[in-house]
Amino acid sequence: MAENQIMMNYEETLEKIHSFNVFGSRLGLERMNKLLSLLGDPHEKLRVIHVAGTNGKGSVCRYVYSVLSDAGYKVGAYFSPYIERFTERIELAGQEISEQDLALYAERTLHAIDIMLAEGFESPTEFELVTAIGFLYFAEKEADFVILEVGLGGSGDSTNVCKKPLATAITSISYDHMAQLGNTLELIAADKAGILKESAPAVVCVNDFGAFEVIRGKAEILNAPFINVLEAEVSDMEEKLGGIRLSVVFSINNKKREYKDIEISMSGRHQADNALCALHIIEIIKDSGYDISDKAVYDGIKKAFQPARFEIVRREPYLILDGAHNEAGVKALADTLLAHFPEGKFLLCIGVLKDKEFDKMARELCRLNADIIITSVPNPRSMAAAELADVFSGLEPYKSGNRSVFVREDYRQAVKLAEELEGRNRSGQVKPDGAFEAPAEIYGCREVEIGDGYDAVVWAGSLYLIGPVRSLVRSED
């Protein structure tokens, strides 16, 4: 097949993959097990590290992936969702899956789906289709390890078909996806604990007592060695904008492990917990007989980078992107901003999906001294920007008009308005490429004052918004 035909097939492949979105998000493993059996059970050939959690799981996967890669292994990683390009979801040896390979492995997986449908099985979802493509790709490319990020929950997630992982991890438990997982932290923890497997070490970084006990109880039933990350002794921690340095002592299999002055390049106190979670996983892998030098650990942790996790895209002025899309996420974002800009003024730009607890998210963000631009997420599940603006306008300081809320339904117009407001605050003049239209759409009575000066422009909310915004603002720099 000619190269130009493959490229066209790639576009057709994306269209075909996305057509499975009509089946929504349905938990359960029957469809996945049938599909994989038709593909020769590629997942059973993989050495898997399986990571779940409400927040932080993507960063933990990235730390482990980076360390193992630095140790010289051929490592695969499966991420969800992607930020800018669909091919980001499947990565091997430092490279996203190529468009040609995505088309090739999708074609084979779609053929298997045709067979299962002919046999009377229910159609897999889009996420199940993509997960199967990833398993097939990693197996045939002979990955030494595969780091799997859970998509939703744990028990019924399509990644939860691997019966003998090297290790499992649960990074955090907080409120999100309650319609599918339950409306208490204990119920959410029980679902995420579904990834734990018989005798496989379970690395847990959960600070809610009830949720923690649920997970520990499940580990005991499965005879899975239980490792509590929060028991690690952390010292000499220095947090700065753009990274963290710390020392840590912990035990694995009753053996003391110590890392002094290890450097993390992602910002926020929560990233220390994520990195510590990854260190525990790495030590478990080392104890399984794999060679991982201290240099690979130090270098791998320092090199690890996950886009849209308090990502500083620009300085002077700061432009920060963060995919904080639930209450715990926006709390971590607000905490990090207040830690580094204690007297800071911000221009906060946000959009969320309508299934989120946006009222609680808004209250967390009200801790910031911020004018707000609200936009819609380019996704069918988006909450209308005007509806979210109504939530903010009923809370202080927006209710009294001390700070302003602006609405732009289209995220591209929101980016343009952010640039205009940023320029107005720096120079006292509107940028010449667009009129200053804010007064007509202010929820509150205060227009942004000339000379206010923002310390940072911060984009937050759904990754389905942050991805397109990231592409747009990076193309302008």
N, C-alpha and C positions, 0 to 999 in steps of 0.2 A: 504494500500500500504506500502510495506517495506521501511525502511529508505534508504537503498542503491538504491532502485529503484527511490525514490524521488530525490536523488542526481543526478542520471543519467538523470532524467527528467529535472532537472535544466539546465544541459548542453544543452539538446535538446531544452529547452525553449529559452535559449539565442540565439541559432542558428535560431529558428523560428522567434523570435523578430527581429533579425538583417536582416532576409530575407526581411522585409518590407522596408529596406533601399533603395530598388530599386525604390520606389515611390518618393524618394527625399524629399525635404522640400517644402510643398505646403500649403500656408496660406488659411484660410477659416474655417468656423465652421459647415458647413452642415454635413460633415462626422462625426465630433465629436458628434454633437447633436443626430444624428441617432444612433451611437454606444452606447452612454450613455442611450438613451431611452430604448434600448434593454436590458441594464443592470439594469434598474429600476431607472435611474436618481440618482445615488449615490451622485453626486456633490451637489444636492439640499439639502442634509441632513447635510452639513458641514458649520461650521463657518470659513470663509475664510479671510485671509489677503493676498492681491494680490500685488505683487511687480514687477515693470518693470524698465527699465533703460539700457543705453548702458553699463555702468560699475557700479559696486558696489552693484547690486541687490542681489547677492549671499551672500555678507557680511551682508547686512541689514536683509535678511531673517535669517541668523544665529544669529544675535543679538536678534531679536524678539523671535526666537525659544528658545534661551537660557534663556531669562528672563521669558517667560511664563512657561517653564519647571521648573525653580527654584521656581516659584510661586505655584507649585504643580499641574499644569494642564497636561493632557495627550495630547501632541502636536505632530502633524504630520508636516513634511516638505517635499516639492518636489523640488529637485535641478536639474539643468541642466548646463553643462553636468557633468558626474561623473569624479573623478580624477583617481582612481585606480581600483575600483570594481563597477560593474554595479549596485549592490544593494545599493550603496551610494545614488542613486537618490531618493529613497523612505525611509524616516526615521520616526520612531514613538517612542516617549518616550525614546529617547536616543539610540535607536537601529536601525540599518539598517534592512530593510525587510529581513527575512530569505530566504534562497534558496528554502526551502519547500513552503513558502507562495508565493514567486514570481512565482514558477511553478504552484501552485494552482490557483492563481488569473489570471495568464496569460492564463491558459487553459480555464477558464470561459470567458475571454474576447475574445479569439480567436474563441470560439464557437459562440459568438454574431457576430463576424465579418463574419463568414461563413453564418449566416442568412442574414446579410445586403447585402452581395455579391449576394446571391441567389435572393434577391429582386431587384437586378439591381443597387445597389448603388456602387459608386466608392470606391476603397479600401482605408482605412486610411493609413497614413504614420506611420513610426516607432515611431516618437515622439507622435503621437496621440494615438497609441496603448499603449505606456508606461504610458501616462497621464491617460488614462482610467483605467489601472491597479491600478495606485495610488489612484484615486478617489474611486474605489471599495474597495480597502484595507482600506483606512482611514475611510470610512463610516461603514464598517462592524466591524472594531475594535473600533468604537465609539470614535474617536478623539474629544477632546474638542475644539481644534482649528487646522486649517491647514494653513501653510504658503506656498504660491505658488510662485515660481520663474518663471517668463515668460521665454519661450524659445527664441522666436524671435519676436521682435516688440511688438505688443500688440493686435491690433484690430482682426487680424486673427489667433492669436496664440491659440493652442488647450486648454490652460489653461483658456481662456477668455469666458468660458461658465457659470461661476458662476454669477448669476444675482443680488445677494444681499450680497456682501462682507461686512464685518465689517469695512474695510478700504482698500483703494488702495494707492499705493505709486509709485512715479517715481523718481529714484535716481539720474539720470544724463542723459544728451543728448549730444552725440558727433557722429562723423562720423563712421558708421559701418553698414554692410549689406545694402549698398545703392541700390543694384540691386533690393532688395525686398521692401525697406522702403522709398526710395527717396533720392535725392542727395543734399538736403538742410536740415539744422537743423530743420527748421519749418515743413517740410514734415515728417521727422523722429519723431518729437515731436507729430505731429498729429496722427501718427500710434500708438505710445506708449500711447497716451491719450485715445485710444480706450478701455483701461481697466477701465476707470472711469465709475462709475455707478450712477444712480439716487439716490440722497440724501446720498450717501456713502462718508464719509470724504476722501479728496484727499490730501496726504502728498507729497509735491514736493520739491526736492532739485536740482534745475536747475539754472545755473548761466548765460546761454545765454538768452539775453532779448527776442529775437524773438521766440525762442522755449518756453520760460516761458509764454509769452503772449498767444501762441497757446493753451497751456495746461490750463491756467487760463480761457480762453474763453470757452473751452469745459466744464470745471467745472461749469461755470455760467449757461450754457445751461441746464445742468443736475441738477441744484440746489444742487450741491455737495459742502459742506463746504470745503474751500480751505485753506490749511495750508502751508505757505512758510517757510521751515526749515531755510533758510538763514537769516531770520529775528531774529533768536535766538541770544541772547547776550552771547557771549563766553568770558571767562576771565581766567586768571591764567593758560593758556595752557602750558604744559611742554611736549615736545616730546623727546623721547629717543629711542634708538634702542631696539625694543621689546615692545613698548607700548607708550601710551599717557595718561596724566592726565589733566583734565580740569574741569572748573565749567561753568554752563550754566543756563540761565533764559529764559523762553519762555512762551507763553500763548496758552492755548487750551480752546475754548468756553469762552473766556474772563476771564479765571482764570489763575493766575500766577503759574507756575511750576518752581521749582529750584532744581538743583542737584549740590552739591559742591564736588570738588575733586573726580569726578567719574573717574574710571580707565578703560582704554581700553588696551587689550593685543595684538592687531594687530598693525603693524607698518605702518607709512605713514600718512601724513597730511590728505589725502583723507579719511582715516578711521575715523577721527573725524566727518566728514560730514555724513558718513554712520551710525555711532553710534547715532548722533543727529537725523537722520531720524528715526531710530529705536525707540528712546526715545519718539518722537512725536506719533508714532504708538501706543506705549505702553500706553501713556496717553489717547489716544482715546479709547482704549479697557477698561481702567479703568473707563472712563466716561460712558461706556456702561453698567456698573454695575458689572464688574468682579473685584475680590479682588486680587490686586497685591501689595505687600508690598514694601517699599523703599529698604529693604534688598534684596529682590528678584531682584530688578532693578540693584542695585550696583553689587551684586554677579553675576547676569546673564550676564551683560555687560562685566565684567572682565573675566569671564570664556569663553566667546564666542571665538571660533577658527574656521577659515575656511582654509583648506589646500591650499597651493600654492598661497596664497596672501601675498607676501613678507614673506614667511615662512623661518625662520632660522632653517635649518636642522642640522647645525653643526657650532661650533665656533672653532677658532684657527686651521686652518684658517676658515673664514666664508664660508658657503655654503648656498646660498639663492635661493629659488624657487619662481617664480612669473608668474602667468598666464596672463601677459600683452600681449594682442594679437591685439591691435589696437592703433591708434595714441595717444588717451587720456590715455590709459593704460600704454604705454611705457614712456609717459611724466611723469606720476605719479611715475613710477619706477625710472626713471632717477633723478627726483626731490628728492625722498627719499634717494637714494644712495648718491647724492651730499650733502644732509643735514647731513648725518651721517658719510660720508667719504669725506670731502671737498677736500682733497688732494689725494684721493684714486686712486689706480690702480686696475683694474678689469680684470678678465677673463670672458667675456660674451659669453654664449652659447645660441643659438637661432634657432628656426625653426618656420615657419608661414604657414598658408594656403594661397593658391594662389588668393583668393578673397579679401585679405586685401590690404590696401594702404601701401605696404611695403616701398615705397620710402620715405613717410613721417615718418614712423616708424624709418627708418634708420637714417634720419636727427636728430631725437630726441636723438637717442642712440649715435650719434657722439659727443654729449656733454660730454660723459664719456671718461676718459682716460683708454681705454680698448682694449686689444687684443680680437679677436672674433673667436669663433668656430661656424660655420654654419652647420646645419644638416637638414635633411628632417623630416617631421612629419609622424609618422606611420598612415597615413590616405590617402585615395585616392585623397583627395582635396589638398594635400600638394604642396607647391611651391618647385621646385627643389633647393637643397642647392646651387648648382653652380650658378643658376640664381640670387639668393639673394646675393651671394658673389660678383657678378658683380656689383650690386647696391652699396654695401659698397666700393668696390675697386675704384669707381668713385668719392668718397667723401673724403674730408680731415677728419682726418689725414691719412687715408689709401692710398689715391691716391699718396701721397708723400713718402709712405713707413715708416712713423713715428710710425705707429702701424700696427699690422699684422692681416690678415684674413686667417683662416684655414677652410678647407672643409672636412666634413665627412658625406656622404649621410646617413649612418646608424647611428641612435642615440646611439647605444651601442658602436660603435667605437668613437663617439664624446665624450661619457662619459670617455672612456679609454684615449683618447687624453687629455682631461681636467685634468685627474689625473696625466698623465705624465708631462704636462706643470706645473701643480701646484707643483709636486715633484721636477722638475728641478729648479723652481724658489726658492724653499725653501732650497735645499741642493746643487745646482750646479751640480747635477748628475741626469741622467735619472733613473726612477724607473726600477728595473731589470725585470719586467714582460712584457716589450714590447719595441720595438725599437722606437727611436724618428724619425718619418717619416715626420715631418712637412715641411722641405724645399721643398719637391716635390709638395706641395699643398698650398704654400703661395701665396695669391693674394697681391702683394706688395713685397718690396725687403728687408724687415727687419726681420731677424730671432729673436725670443725671446731671450733676453740676459740673461745669467746666473746672478742670483742675483737681477733681477728686483723686484721680490716679489709682489704677488697680495694680496691686502687687502681682497678681496672676490672673490669667483667663483660664478657667477650668471647665473642661467638658466631662460630663459624667452621665451614667445611666446605662441603658441596654447596650451590649456589645454590637447589636444590630444597628445602632446609631453611631457608636464610636468608630466602628470600622470605616464607614463611608466618610465620616468627618476626618478621620486620620488620612485617608487618601487625598481628600481635598486640601487640607491645610499643608500637608507635606509637599504637594505638587506646587504650592504657591511660594514655598521657601526657596 
